[in-house]
Amino acid sequence: MRPSANEYFAALDIGTNTTLLLVARLDAAGSLEVLEEHCRTPRLGEGLARSGAIAPAAAERALEALAFFAERLRELGLPAARTRAVGTAVLRRASNAAEFVARVRARTGLAIEVIGEEEEAQLGQLAVAGELAGARAAIVDVGGGSTEFGSADGALRLSIPIGAVVLHERFPAPADFAALEQAAREAALRLPENGAAGEECVLLGGSAVNLACLEQGFARFDPARAEGVPIAPDAAARWARKLAALTLAERLELPLERERAEILPAGLACAAATLERLAPTALRVSGRGIRYGVLRELCRSHTP
């Protein structure tokens, strides 16, 4: 018999490119038992780098995705007290973020909490520690609007303003890819040189699991099979350049997400520049990002 709704928690991650929902509970062994997981790609941050605001069409796409998530939570009978929705870079930067948050609450009942850069990095580390069995690792989380870094010892958390959507919109043409790579390298200079030397690094996010599927030569995009896979630290740079040279139609013949194919070269260039700067000894990937950290925090806060 399935556990009651009062045993589950829900975490929502509203990002620049994707909007994600995780419904899960913590089992006796400390693992998350996932009931449902959903991903939508409304690209809320589309055009943000140019205008500084969330575009009306992007807001409507995101509202539709969040309305679906809210309906699922109502159908599951999940109490609001066991739900947390967090917004990241797009809602930290957009001039009309407060208006969007208010519209979401009015339409769906969901209350979005805009979290800071340091908390975002901290939640990524919490997710990795839980999902990869307490692994000591530096964390690099490449998003649509920013890239977060957490040192292996947890003492340093930084965010740099590059992400897959932001860089793709600045340098959309294939001929601009060298300039895109240079912009990513310049942004990565804000990170400590050799900041992950001698350490394993976990690359988090959608770009990461797509990279693993490509590097492992999977027949199709399979994020579950890609979870925790070790890959060479230079893989992101190699695949970024390869994909940039392909048309969108050619990319779609490869084992990657259709919705991410357009911006994936930019996402991988962010990863490549960051990893080059940090120089980790080894690299693994995970698609279980901050929503998993949020979920674990919710579980912990409700433990008697």
TIVEX-281652 format. One record per residue: residue number from 1; residue in three letters; chain; x, y, z of N, C-alpha, C, O in turn. Coordinates in steps of 0.02 Angstrom, whole numbers. Each point is the difference from the previous one (the first is absolute). Layout:
(NUM Ala A (X Y Z) (X Y Z) (X Y Z) (X Y Z))
...
***
This chain:
(1 Met A (42 -60 0) (-42 60 0) (44 62 0) (49 4 37))
(2 Arg A (-67 45 -79) (40 61 -6) (-7 41 64) (-55 6 27))
(3 Pro A (110 23 -2) (-3 44 58) (-48 58 -13) (-13 18 -57))
(4 Ser A (-13 12 111) (-47 56 -7) (37 63 -22) (61 5 4))
(5 Ala A (-101 43 -28) (29 63 -23) (38 35 55) (47 38 -13))
(6 Asn A (-67 -50 76) (34 33 56) (70 -25 12) (35 27 43))
(7 Glu A (-13 -78 -80) (68 -24 6) (45 28 -54) (61 -10 2))
(8 Tyr A (-89 45 -51) (38 26 -56) (11 75 6) (-35 35 36))
(9 Phe A (84 -11 -74) (16 70 -5) (6 18 -74) (10 -43 -42))
(10 Ala A (-16 108 28) (6 23 -69) (49 58 -4) (-3 46 40))
(11 Ala A (48 -49 -88) (48 54 -12) (-6 23 -72) (-1 -41 -47))
(12 Leu A (-4 106 37) (-4 30 -67) (60 45 -10) (18 39 44))
(13 Asp A (12 -43 -103) (58 40 -18) (-19 40 -62) (-9 -28 -54))
(14 Ile A (3 94 61) (-19 43 -56) (63 35 -23) (25 46 32))
(15 Gly A (2 -69 -90) (63 25 -25) (-7 40 -64) (-56 13 -23))
(16 Thr A (112 6 -4) (1 41 -61) (-24 -38 -60) (-32 28 -44))
(17 Asn A (47 -93 41) (-19 -41 -57) (-55 -49 17) (-50 -5 -36))
(18 Thr A (58 -31 92) (-48 -52 18) (-38 16 64) (21 41 41))
(19 Thr A (-78 -75 -34) (-39 1 61) (-12 -72 19) (-25 -40 -40))
(20 Leu A (43 22 102) (3 -70 20) (-41 -12 63) (-4 42 44))
(21 Leu A (-27 -101 -41) (-37 -21 59) (23 -69 21) (6 -46 -41))
(22 Leu A (8 38 105) (19 -64 30) (-46 -13 59) (-6 42 45))
(23 Val A (-26 -100 -45) (-41 -23 57) (31 -64 25) (4 -49 -37))
(24 Ala A (17 48 100) (37 -58 26) (-6 -2 76) (-26 47 32))
(25 Arg A (51 -100 -3) (5 -6 72) (67 -34 16) (30 -31 -44))
(26 Leu A (-8 39 105) (62 -30 22) (-14 -68 31) (-41 -5 46))
(27 Asp A (75 -48 -70) (-12 -66 28) (45 -12 61) (41 43 18))
(28 Ala A (-48 -101 12) (37 -15 61) (75 -1 -10) (38 11 47))
(29 Ala A (-15 -23 -109) (71 -2 -14) (29 68 -18) (60 7 -12))
(30 Gly A (-103 45 10) (23 66 -17) (0 16 -74) (27 51 -21))
(31 Ser A (-59 -95 -19) (-5 12 -72) (-68 31 -15) (-49 -11 35))
(32 Leu A (46 51 -88) (-63 30 -20) (-38 -49 -43) (25 -25 -51))
(33 Glu A (-86 12 71) (-46 -42 -39) (-44 47 -41) (-43 34 27))
(34 Val A (55 -33 -92) (-34 48 -44) (-69 -26 -19) (-7 -55 -26))
(35 Leu A (-43 96 38) (-68 -16 -21) (-13 28 -70) (-26 -36 -43))
(36 Glu A (44 98 32) (-8 31 -66) (56 50 -12) (26 31 47))
(37 Glu A (-7 -23 -109) (49 51 -19) (-20 26 -69) (-13 -38 -46))
(38 His A (11 105 40) (-21 31 -63) (48 56 -19) (28 34 43))
(39 Cys A (-18 -27 -108) (42 54 -26) (-36 34 -58) (-25 -33 -45))
(40 Arg A (23 98 47) (-26 40 -55) (54 50 -19) (42 18 42))
(41 Thr A (-42 5 -105) (52 46 -24) (-33 64 -27) (-1 11 -60))
(42 Pro A (-25 31 105) (-31 62 -24) (48 55 -18) (-19 50 -29))
(43 Arg A (83 -59 47) (52 51 -11) (-23 69 24) (-6 47 -39))
(44 Leu A (-5 -44 104) (-25 61 31) (48 58 -11) (-22 58 -3))
(45 Gly A (86 -72 -2) (49 53 -9) (13 21 -71) (49 35 -14))
(46 Glu A (-91 -57 -32) (10 18 -71) (-1 77 -8) (-48 33 18))
(47 Gly A (102 -7 -46) (4 72 -12) (19 42 60) (7 61 -6))
(48 Leu A (3 -93 64) (14 37 61) (66 39 -5) (4 56 25))
(49 Ala A (46 -86 -56) (65 33 -5) (-4 66 -39) (38 47 13))
(50 Arg A (-85 -44 -60) (-7 62 -40) (-45 51 34) (16 59 3))
(51 Ser A (-72 -82 24) (-51 46 25) (2 11 75) (-23 52 24))
(52 Gly A (51 -99 13) (1 5 72) (-66 -20 33) (-8 7 60))
(53 Ala A (-39 -32 -101) (-66 -17 26) (-24 -67 -29) (23 -21 -53))
(54 Ile A (-69 -11 88) (-31 -61 -26) (-50 20 -54) (-43 43 10))
(55 Ala A (50 -74 -68) (-44 16 -57) (-70 -28 12) (-6 -53 31))
(56 Pro A (-46 86 -56) (-68 -25 10) (-10 -71 -24) (-33 -39 35))
(57 Ala A (59 21 -92) (-10 -68 -26) (35 -51 44) (-27 -54 13))
(58 Ala A (87 70 11) (37 -45 44) (-37 -8 67) (-4 -56 27))
(59 Ala A (-23 110 -1) (-38 -3 62) (-61 -45 -7) (-15 -40 44))
(60 Glu A (-19 45 -100) (-59 -41 -11) (18 -74 -6) (-35 -43 27))
(61 Arg A (90 28 -61) (22 -70 -4) (15 -28 69) (-20 -56 16))
(62 Ala A (55 95 24) (17 -23 67) (-62 -8 44) (-5 -47 39))
(63 Leu A (-42 94 -46) (-62 -5 38) (-38 -63 -17) (-29 -33 44))
(64 Glu A (28 15 -107) (-34 -62 -21) (33 -61 31) (-34 -46 24))
(65 Ala A (100 45 -24) (36 -56 30) (-13 -4 75) (-12 -55 26))
(66 Leu A (13 112 8) (-11 0 72) (-72 -16 18) (-14 -30 52))
(67 Ala A (-33 49 -96) (-70 -18 12) (-9 -76 -4) (-37 -29 39))
(68 Phe A (72 -2 -85) (-2 -74 -5) (30 -31 64) (-29 -47 27))
(69 Phe A (86 72 -5) (31 -26 61) (-48 7 60) (-8 -46 39))
(70 Ala A (-22 105 -33) (-46 12 56) (-59 -47 -2) (-22 -24 52))
(71 Glu A (-3 10 -111) (-56 -47 -7) (21 -70 21) (-39 -35 33))
(72 Arg A (99 15 -51) (24 -66 21) (4 -4 76) (-18 -51 30))
(73 Leu A (42 103 1) (5 0 73) (-68 -4 33) (-9 -33 51))
(74 Arg A (-40 68 -80) (-68 -4 27) (-28 -71 -8) (-33 -26 45))
(75 Glu A (46 -4 -103) (-25 -68 -13) (31 -50 48) (-32 -49 20))
(76 Leu A (95 61 -2) (34 -44 47) (-21 13 72) (14 -41 44))
(77 Gly A (-46 97 -33) (-21 18 68) (58 20 44) (-2 -9 61))
(78 Leu A (54 38 -92) (60 18 38) (-11 66 36) (-17 50 -32))
(79 Pro A (26 -47 98) (-11 62 37) (50 55 -20) (58 -15 -16))
(80 Ala A (-81 77 16) (43 56 -19) (61 5 45) (53 22 -22))
(81 Ala A (-60 -42 85) (55 5 48) (58 -47 -17) (55 7 26))
(82 Arg A (-68 -55 -71) (52 -47 -19) (26 13 -70) (29 -43 -33))
(83 Thr A (-39 105 10) (20 21 -67) (44 62 5) (-15 46 38))
(84 Arg A (69 -44 -78) (41 60 -4) (18 12 -73) (25 -45 -35))
(85 Ala A (-38 106 11) (17 19 -68) (54 54 3) (-8 50 35))
(86 Val A (63 -61 -71) (55 49 1) (14 25 -70) (-5 -37 -49))
(87 Gly A (21 101 45) (19 31 -63) (73 19 3) (26 19 52))
(88 Thr A (9 -23 -109) (72 11 -1) (18 62 -42) (-33 52 6))
(89 Ala A (84 -57 -48) (30 59 -32) (-50 44 -35) (3 61 7))
(90 Val A (-49 -90 -45) (-47 41 -39) (-42 45 45) (-13 58 -18))
(91 Leu A (-6 -83 77) (-42 40 45) (43 45 45) (-26 47 30))
(92 Arg A (90 -61 -25) (44 47 35) (13 62 -42) (11 54 27))
(93 Arg A (-13 -61 -93) (22 53 -45) (-57 40 -32) (8 59 -13))
(94 Ala A (-63 -92 -1) (-53 33 -38) (-31 59 37) (-15 -6 60))
(95 Ser A (6 61 -94) (-28 59 31) (-74 -10 20) (-25 33 45))
(96 Asn A (-8 -79 -79) (-71 -14 14) (-10 -67 34) (-53 -31 -5))
(97 Ala A (104 8 41) (-4 -65 34) (-57 -1 51) (-36 -49 5))
(98 Ala A (29 102 34) (-51 2 52) (-70 -5 -31) (-44 -33 28))
(99 Glu A (35 65 -85) (-65 -5 -35) (-13 -72 -22) (-56 -24 6))
(100 Phe A (107 -9 -32) (-8 -70 -22) (-17 -45 59) (-45 -41 -4))
(101 Val A (81 49 59) (-12 -40 60) (-72 9 25) (-33 -48 19))
(102 Ala A (9 111 -21) (-69 14 21) (-50 -33 -47) (-51 -26 23))
(103 Arg A (64 27 -88) (-45 -32 -48) (-2 -75 11) (-53 -31 -4))
(104 Val A (110 1 19) (2 -72 13) (-43 -17 61) (-39 -48 -2))
(105 Arg A (46 87 54) (-39 -14 61) (-75 7 -12) (-40 -40 23))
(106 Ala A (22 93 -60) (-71 12 -13) (-30 -55 -44) (-57 -21 10))
(107 Arg A (95 -3 -58) (-27 -49 -47) (5 -72 26) (-44 -41 -15))
(108 Thr A (96 25 52) (13 -70 19) (-2 -13 74) (-7 -58 22))
(109 Gly A (15 110 19) (5 -10 72) (71 -14 23) (11 -6 60))
(110 Leu A (36 -1 -106) (69 -15 18) (37 64 21) (-6 52 -33))
(111 Ala A (42 -56 88) (39 57 25) (74 -12 -18) (31 -45 28))
(112 Ile A (-4 85 -73) (69 -9 -22) (46 41 46) (-13 59 12))
(113 Glu A (65 -90 12) (51 33 41) (62 9 -44) (29 -49 -24))
(114 Val A (-9 111 13) (60 13 -40) (60 -7 45) (8 37 49))
(115 Ile A (35 -85 -65) (58 -14 43) (63 34 -27) (6 13 -60))
(116 Gly A (40 0 105) (63 31 -19) (49 -49 -30) (-11 -61 0))
(117 Glu A (65 88 -26) (51 -40 -34) (32 -51 47) (9 -58 -18))
(118 Glu A (7 80 80) (33 -46 46) (-46 -58 20) (22 -57 4))
(119 Glu A (-86 72 8) (-46 -54 17) (-9 -48 -58) (-6 -60 10))
(120 Glu A (5 87 -71) (-7 -44 -58) (59 -49 -4) (-11 -60 -11))
(121 Ala A (71 85 22) (59 -44 0) (-4 -50 58) (19 -58 -9))
(122 Gln A (-41 80 67) (-6 -43 58) (-50 -57 -13) (13 -57 18))
(123 Leu A (-69 73 -50) (-50 -51 -15) (27 -51 -51) (-17 -59 4))
(124 Gly A (58 82 -50) (32 -46 -47) (46 -48 37) (1 -60 -16))
(125 Gln A (37 85 64) (44 -44 38) (-40 -49 42) (20 -58 6))
(126 Leu A (-75 80 23) (-42 -45 39) (-29 -55 -44) (-4 -57 21))
(127 Ala A (-16 75 -82) (-26 -49 -46) (53 -53 -17) (-15 -60 1))
(128 Val A (74 82 -17) (54 -46 -19) (19 -45 59) (9 -61 -9))
(129 Ala A (-3 89 68) (18 -39 59) (-51 -55 13) (17 -55 20))
(130 Gly A (-81 71 -31) (-52 -49 11) (-7 -51 -55) (-8 -60 14))
(131 Glu A (12 83 -76) (-13 -45 -56) (61 -42 -20) (-7 -54 -27))
(132 Leu A (67 79 42) (60 -37 -17) (35 -26 63) (61 -2 4))
(133 Ala A (-102 -18 44) (23 -36 60) (54 37 38) (50 -29 20))
(134 Gly A (-61 94 -8) (45 38 42) (67 15 -31) (49 14 35))
(135 Ala A (-46 -18 -102) (64 10 -33) (30 69 15) (-36 50 0))
(136 Arg A (101 -48 15) (35 64 6) (17 22 -71) (36 -34 -36))
(137 Ala A (-62 91 17) (11 23 -68) (-13 75 -4) (-41 27 37))
(138 Ala A (77 5 -82) (-17 68 -19) (-63 -4 -45) (-11 -51 -32))
(139 Ile A (-27 104 31) (-62 1 -38) (2 56 -51) (18 57 16))
(140 Val A (-35 -73 -78) (-11 51 -52) (-69 -11 -28) (-15 -53 -28))
(141 Asp A (-29 102 37) (-70 -5 -22) (-11 52 -55) (-5 59 13))
(142 Val A (1 -83 -75) (-10 44 -58) (-75 7 -13) (-34 -49 -16))
(143 Gly A (9 109 24) (-70 13 -13) (-10 41 -63) (46 8 -40))
(144 Gly A (-106 17 31) (-14 41 -58) (26 71 7) (18 31 -49))
(145 Gly A (-17 -6 112) (20 69 10) (62 11 41) (28 54 0))
(146 Ser A (-5 -105 36) (60 6 41) (31 -68 10) (-30 -52 -14))
(147 Thr A (92 53 38) (36 -62 17) (24 6 71) (35 48 18))
(148 Glu A (-53 -98 23) (19 1 71) (58 -48 12) (5 -53 -31))
(149 Phe A (39 73 78) (56 -42 20) (0 -7 76) (-9 49 36))
(150 Gly A (19 -110 -13) (10 -13 71) (63 -41 8) (8 -52 -32))
(151 Ser A (37 74 75) (62 -37 11) (-14 -67 34) (-53 -8 32))
(152 Ala A (99 -38 -38) (-10 -67 28) (-8 0 75) (-36 -41 28))
(153 Asp A (69 88 6) (-7 4 73) (-59 42 23) (-12 7 60))
(154 Gly A (-26 20 -108) (-58 40 16) (14 70 25) (-47 36 17))
(155 Ala A (110 -16 -16) (18 65 29) (-11 58 -48) (-8 57 22))
(156 Leu A (7 -71 -87) (-6 53 -50) (-58 -14 -47) (-5 -55 -29))
(157 Arg A (-39 104 20) (-55 -5 -47) (-2 64 -40) (-5 55 28))
(158 Leu A (7 -61 -94) (2 57 -44) (-48 -10 -58) (-16 -57 -18))
(159 Ser A (-6 112 -12) (-43 -2 -59) (30 46 -52) (22 55 16))
(160 Ile A (-22 -78 -79) (23 43 -54) (-57 8 -51) (-38 -48 -11))
(161 Pro A (31 107 -18) (-59 16 -41) (4 -26 -72) (-11 38 -47))
(162 Ile A (26 -101 40) (-4 -31 -67) (-42 -63 6) (2 -37 50))
(163 Gly A (-40 25 -102) (-42 -59 -3) (-18 -15 -72) (15 40 -45))
(164 Ala A (-48 -96 34) (-13 -22 -68) (-44 49 -39) (14 15 -58))
(165 Val A (-67 10 89) (-45 45 -35) (33 68 -11) (-3 27 -56))
(166 Val A (36 0 107) (32 65 -5) (53 1 -55) (1 45 -41))
(167 Leu A (42 -95 41) (53 -1 -50) (-26 -13 -70) (23 29 -49))
(168 His A (-72 -74 44) (-29 -13 -67) (-31 63 -30) (7 13 -59))
(169 Glu A (-41 26 101) (-32 60 -27) (51 54 -17) (-12 40 -46))
(170 Arg A (67 -38 81) (53 49 -17) (36 -19 -63) (20 44 -39))
(171 Phe A (-10 -109 28) (39 -24 -58) (-40 -55 -36) (20 -58 3))
(172 Pro A (-74 75 -37) (-44 -51 -29) (27 -33 -64) (-19 -56 -16))
(173 Ala A (62 90 -20) (23 -26 -65) (58 -48 9) (44 11 42))
(174 Pro A (-43 -65 -82) (57 -47 4) (68 34 -9) (49 -20 30))
(175 Ala A (-48 72 -71) (64 35 -12) (23 38 62) (59 19 4))
(176 Asp A (-104 -10 44) (17 37 61) (25 -46 55) (12 23 56))
(177 Phe A (-3 -88 -69) (12 -46 55) (68 12 33) (6 -9 61))
(178 Ala A (44 30 -98) (64 15 31) (-7 58 50) (31 -1 53))
(179 Ala A (-71 51 -71) (-12 56 45) (-39 -23 61) (11 24 56))
(180 Leu A (-58 -70 -66) (-38 -28 56) (47 -35 49) (-4 11 61))
(181 Glu A (49 -52 -87) (48 -35 43) (43 49 39) (14 -10 59))
(182 Gln A (7 64 -93) (43 49 34) (-39 36 55) (28 13 53))
(183 Ala A (-91 2 -65) (-41 33 52) (-8 -46 60) (2 23 57))
(184 Ala A (-10 -87 -69) (-6 -48 55) (65 -4 39) (-2 -2 62))
(185 Arg A (59 2 -96) (64 -2 35) (11 62 42) (26 -4 56))
(186 Glu A (-45 62 -83) (9 62 38) (-43 0 63) (22 23 53))
(187 Ala A (-84 -47 -59) (-43 -4 59) (28 -49 52) (-4 12 60))
(188 Ala A (34 -67 -84) (26 -51 45) (61 25 39) (19 -31 50))
(189 Leu A (11 86 -71) (57 28 37) (-20 23 71) (43 10 42))
(190 Arg A (-108 -4 -30) (-24 19 67) (7 -59 49) (-5 10 60))
(191 Leu A (15 -69 -86) (8 -59 42) (73 -8 19) (44 25 -35))
(192 Pro A (-30 -60 90) (70 -9 20) (38 -45 -48) (-24 -55 -17))
(193 Glu A (82 77 -5) (40 -42 -46) (19 -65 36) (24 1 57))
(194 Asn A (-34 -58 -92) (13 -66 28) (-40 -12 64) (22 -35 46))
(195 Gly A (-82 64 -44) (-42 -3 60) (-27 -68 16) (-28 -11 54))
(196 Ala A (35 -37 -101) (-21 -69 14) (57 -49 -13) (-12 -60 -7))
(197 Ala A (73 86 5) (58 -44 -12) (5 -52 55) (-6 16 59))
(198 Gly A (18 -78 -79) (5 -55 48) (-66 -26 24) (-2 -45 42))
(199 Glu A (-53 72 -68) (-67 -19 22) (-41 -28 -59) (13 15 -58))
(200 Glu A (-62 -56 76) (-51 -18 -49) (-49 58 -5) (-9 37 48))
(201 Cys A (-21 -29 -107) (-50 51 -10) (-63 -33 -27) (4 -47 -40))
(202 Val A (-62 70 62) (-63 -22 -27) (-29 57 -41) (-11 55 26))
(203 Leu A (-3 -68 -90) (-30 48 -44) (-76 -12 2) (-24 -53 -19))
(204 Leu A (-13 104 42) (-72 -7 11) (-39 33 -57) (22 47 -32))
(205 Gly A (-83 -75 20) (-47 33 -43) (-13 -35 -66) (27 -53 -15))
(206 Gly A (-71 84 -24) (-20 -29 -64) (56 -5 -50) (6 -50 -35))
(207 Ser A (37 100 32) (57 -5 -46) (44 -59 18) (28 -33 -43))
(208 Ala A (-21 20 109) (43 -54 24) (-25 -68 -23) (39 -40 -26))
(209 Val A (-104 26 35) (-24 -67 -19) (-2 -8 -76) (9 -56 -25))
(210 Asn A (-21 110 -11) (5 -4 -73) (71 -17 -22) (11 -40 -45))
(211 Leu A (37 72 78) (71 -14 -14) (16 -73 12) (34 -31 -41))
(212 Ala A (-58 3 95) (15 -70 15) (-30 -46 -52) (32 -49 -21))
(213 Cys A (-93 63 -1) (-31 -42 -51) (39 3 -65) (8 -51 -34))
(214 Leu A (18 109 16) (40 7 -60) (67 -36 8) (21 -38 -44))
(215 Glu A (13 50 99) (66 -28 11) (-1 -76 6) (46 -34 -22))
(216 Gln A (-100 7 50) (-6 -72 8) (-27 -35 -63) (-1 -61 -3))
(217 Gly A (-20 100 -46) (-24 -29 -62) (-67 -37 7) (-11 -50 -34))
(218 Phe A (-32 75 77) (-65 -32 9) (-40 3 -66) (11 45 -41))
(219 Ala A (-56 -92 33) (-42 -1 -59) (-52 56 2) (-22 25 -52))
(220 Arg A (2 -6 113) (-49 53 9) (15 37 64) (39 -23 42))
(221 Phe A (-70 81 -33) (7 38 61) (-31 -39 58) (-59 -17 -2))
(222 Asp A (100 3 53) (-22 -42 56) (29 28 65) (53 -23 21))
(223 Pro A (-86 73 10) (29 32 59) (10 -47 59) (47 9 39))
(224 Ala A (-90 -58 -32) (8 -47 56) (64 -40 -7) (37 -10 48))
(225 Arg A (-23 -12 -109) (61 -39 -13) (62 44 4) (54 -25 15))
(226 Ala A (-61 90 -27) (57 46 2) (17 21 71) (55 26 12))
(227 Glu A (-100 -36 35) (10 25 68) (62 -29 33) (7 -61 4))
(228 Gly A (38 104 18) (61 -20 35) (55 -26 -44) (52 -22 26))
(229 Val A (-60 25 -92) (50 -27 -46) (64 42 3) (-4 62 -1))
(230 Pro A (62 -94 4) (63 38 -4) (17 16 -73) (-10 -41 -44))
(231 Ile A (34 101 33) (21 20 -67) (65 39 4) (19 24 54))
(232 Ala A (15 -17 -110) (63 36 -1) (-13 75 9) (-48 26 -28))
(233 Pro A (90 8 67) (-10 72 11) (0 42 -64) (-27 55 0))
(234 Asp A (59 -80 -54) (1 39 -62) (-58 -15 -46) (-3 27 -55))
(235 Ala A (-44 -71 76) (-55 -21 -43) (-45 59 -18) (-24 5 -56))
(236 Ala A (12 40 104) (-45 57 -13) (27 43 -56) (-39 21 -44))
(237 Ala A (104 -6 44) (29 41 -53) (-5 -34 -68) (-17 32 -50))
(238 Arg A (31 -97 49) (-2 -36 -64) (-70 0 -30) (-9 13 -59))
(239 Trp A (-41 -28 101) (-69 -4 -26) (-29 69 -14) (-41 7 -45))
(240 Ala A (61 43 82) (-24 68 -15) (19 20 -70) (-41 27 -38))
(241 Arg A (103 -40 19) (23 20 -66) (-31 -43 -55) (-17 24 -53))
(242 Lys A (9 -89 68) (-30 -44 -49) (-72 19 -14) (-21 4 -58))
(243 Leu A (-17 8 111) (-71 18 -9) (-8 67 -34) (-45 10 -40))
(244 Ala A (89 38 57) (-4 67 -30) (8 -3 -76) (-26 43 -35))
(245 Ala A (62 -93 11) (12 -6 -72) (-57 -36 -36) (0 -3 -62))
(246 Leu A (-48 -23 99) (-56 -36 -30) (-62 44 -6) (-8 48 38))
(247 Thr A (-35 -64 -85) (-65 33 -3) (-44 -28 55) (15 -52 30))
(248 Leu A (-70 87 -16) (-46 -24 51) (-27 -69 -19) (-7 -43 43))
(249 Ala A (-8 34 -106) (-26 -65 -23) (51 -56 11) (-17 -55 19))
(250 Glu A (81 71 -31) (53 -50 11) (7 -16 75) (12 -58 18))
(251 Arg A (-18 108 24) (4 -12 72) (-56 -47 23) (11 -42 44))
(252 Leu A (-69 51 -72) (-58 -40 21) (6 -73 -19) (-40 -41 23))
(253 Glu A (89 24 -62) (13 -71 -15) (42 -33 55) (10 -61 -1))
(254 Leu A (15 101 47) (43 -24 54) (-41 -12 64) (-57 23 4))
(255 Pro A (85 -60 44) (-37 -16 61) (-2 58 50) (33 -1 52))
(256 Leu A (-73 51 -69) (-7 58 44) (-73 24 2) (-40 -21 -42))
(257 Glu A (25 64 90) (-67 27 7) (-17 46 -59) (39 45 -16))
(258 Arg A (-96 -56 -14) (-21 43 -56) (-6 73 23) (21 46 -36))
(259 Glu A (-49 -36 96) (-12 68 24) (64 37 18) (0 61 5))
(260 Arg A (55 -98 4) (63 32 20) (49 4 -59) (53 30 8))
(261 Ala A (-69 -60 -64) (48 -5 -55) (25 68 -23) (59 6 -18))
(262 Glu A (-102 44 17) (20 65 -26) (52 34 45) (47 31 -26))
(263 Ile A (-54 -38 92) (44 36 46) (55 -43 29) (42 24 38))
(264 Leu A (-41 -89 -55) (48 -44 31) (73 19 -14) (41 -5 46))
(265 Pro A (-22 26 -106) (70 20 -9) (21 55 49) (56 -1 26))
(266 Ala A (-100 49 -14) (15 53 47) (6 -26 71) (45 19 37))
(267 Gly A (-91 -65 -17) (4 -29 66) (64 -39 11) (31 4 53))
(268 Leu A (-10 -41 -104) (62 -39 6) (61 46 0) (50 -15 32))
(269 Ala A (-54 71 -69) (55 48 2) (8 30 69) (56 12 23))
(270 Cys A (-112 1 12) (3 24 69) (34 -52 44) (45 16 40))
(271 Ala A (-66 -78 -48) (30 -54 40) (75 -6 -15) (40 -7 46))
(272 Ala A (-23 10 -110) (70 -9 -20) (44 55 30) (54 -15 27))
(273 Ala A (-76 77 -32) (40 56 26) (9 -5 76) (53 13 26))
(274 Thr A (-107 -33 8) (2 -7 72) (47 -56 21) (41 8 46))
(275 Leu A (-47 -65 -79) (43 -57 17) (73 13 -16) (45 -21 36))
(276 Glu A (-33 56 -91) (69 18 -18) (31 44 54) (58 -9 18))
(277 Arg A (-97 54 9) (25 45 53) (11 -37 66) (49 12 35))
(278 Leu A (-95 -58 -18) (2 -34 64) (48 -59 1) (27 -18 53))
(279 Ala A (-16 -13 -112) (47 -56 -8) (-13 -59 48) (46 -19 37))
(280 Pro A (-106 -9 -36) (-12 -58 43) (38 -61 -25) (18 -5 -58))
(281 Thr A (-6 -42 104) (35 -62 -18) (-45 -48 -36) (21 -35 -46))
(282 Ala A (-85 32 65) (-48 -46 -29) (-67 35 -3) (-12 49 35))
(283 Leu A (-32 -76 -77) (-65 32 -11) (-55 -52 -6) (7 -51 -34))
(284 Arg A (-63 65 68) (-62 -39 -9) (-56 48 -16) (6 60 12))
(285 Val A (-61 -87 -37) (-57 43 -17) (-61 -21 41) (-6 -57 22))
(286 Ser A (-39 106 -13) (-63 -14 34) (-53 48 -25) (13 60 -6))
(287 Gly A (-72 -85 -8) (-56 43 -17) (-43 16 60) (-50 35 -7))
(288 Arg A (70 -59 66) (-40 10 61) (24 61 36) (38 -3 48))
(289 Gly A (-62 60 -72) (24 64 24) (-36 26 61) (-18 -38 45))
(290 Ile A (8 104 -42) (-20 31 63) (-68 -23 25) (-13 4 60))
(291 Arg A (-31 -28 -104) (-64 -25 25) (10 -58 48) (-39 -9 47))
(292 Tyr A (91 -31 -59) (15 -55 46) (26 26 67) (-14 -29 52))
(293 Gly A (52 84 -55) (22 31 62) (-58 30 39) (-4 -7 61))
(294 Val A (-41 40 -97) (-60 28 32) (-41 -55 32) (-23 7 57))
(295 Leu A (14 -63 -93) (-40 -55 26) (31 -29 64) (-35 -14 48))
(296 Arg A (101 7 -48) (33 -27 60) (-6 49 59) (-8 -22 57))
(297 Glu A (13 86 -70) (-9 48 54) (-71 -3 28) (-10 4 61))
(298 Leu A (-40 -11 -105) (-69 -6 23) (-8 -61 44) (-31 3 54))
(299 Cys A (59 -59 -75) (-4 -62 40) (32 10 68) (-28 -19 52))
(300 Arg A (86 51 -52) (36 10 62) (-38 47 47) (0 -11 61))
(301 Ser A (-31 63 -88) (-36 48 42) (-63 -29 30) (-25 26 50))
(302 His A (-1 -81 -80) (-61 -31 26) (14 -63 40) (-46 -36 20))
(303 Thr A (110 21 -8) (16 -59 40) (-16 15 74) (23 50 27))
(304 Pro A (-61 -94 5) (-19 11 70) (62 4 45) (-6 10 61))
***
